[in-house]
């Protein structure tokens, strides 16, 4: 409740800042574009052409630079035919000047958009306010307060900064490449503010406030792994292991299915913390009463679907491998370790998305086609390792060859080379 009231107070102070000058041109770019002139929103006027607002976005984004008219041609028309782009640009500039309706006194008679020596530029002398400038200023002021050990003030400033971030820079324009550098820049600031703010809140013992910050941020950035690390850490600190586990499963599944990305080391370490907590709870339950062997087996059994090979992270694979080495040394059993490597064919363009697609297909095939006693792990973005138990070299080679032959069509179509290597575990140093 304290956190919510604090945010409301900050929001109200922000509104005071923004509404200090009703005649001030206000430009909101963190999220969808919104432009206000004379206190009225003008960017939602359906009568205005999309080209007009594309022109505004471009010249405002590069308001600190002089822009030659040829740059506008590439942005506004690209490869689309335009009989007279110079004349069309002049017409758009005129309409934009009229739309913005800049009435502030200007001794030199300049417009809100200046033209000089073949270049257009934003008139920085005009009275305007924009959320990105305010956002960046708050970020820098927050860091200054941190450095001065004024942590309460830093928290307040960072919260004000976050309240401005409604989404990525010009999020309603996701495909224009010229937007990307600034979008990435403000996104990095946003994530850094969250990291700094949540650390300060955690140091102050305000874990519930950390959760609130993360929950609001994740509504904007649903695939930002750093946010999930902070969020799951906070859930663990509050003892909410069930939700922490659910959040881990949710983000890792979405990252893998939607983007082909495996969880980071930081996320996997959090999962181990959750599992250790669950194991400790199970141990405590076991300690409270004597159990027979059947009861113990019931506690330990993996109730997931057991069809196919066992998939695990490299750390667990390493433990299983060491155990197999001990068994081989004691009983003479020979298991084989295999490595499958994918790479781009010579003179072909490296495409990370294609590699990810091939890797996912290969992993799915190995898990599905190998036996329950076999083990599969993704060692890197281009390598898979397997443990094949109780097989001869010929059998192990035959199994992997069969699987790779099934995979051949996909690999060939994407100019991908797939290679395999097999060795008995007893000969691996």
Secondary structure, DSSP 8 states (H G I E B T S, - for coil): -HHHHHHHHHHHHHHHHHTT-TTSEEEE-BSS-EEEETTEE-TT-TTS-HHHHHHHHHHHHTTTS-EEHHHHHHHHTTTS--TTHHHHHHHHHHHHHHHHT--S--TT---SEEEETTEEEE-TTS-EEEHHHHHHHHHHHHHHHHHTT-HHHHHHHHHHHHHH--SSBTTT-TT-HHHHHHHHHHHHHHHHHHHHHHHHHHHTT-HHHHHHHHHHHHTT-TT-HHHHHHHHHHHHHTT-HHHHHHHHHHHHHHHHHHH-----HHHHHHHHHHHHHHHHHHHHHHHTS---HHHHHHHH---S---S-EE--HHHHHHHHHHHHHHHHHH----EEEEEEEEE-TTS---HHHHHHHHHHHHHHHHHHS-TT-EEEEEETTEEEEEE-S--HHHHHHHHHHHHHHHHHHHHHTTEEEEEEEEEGGG--
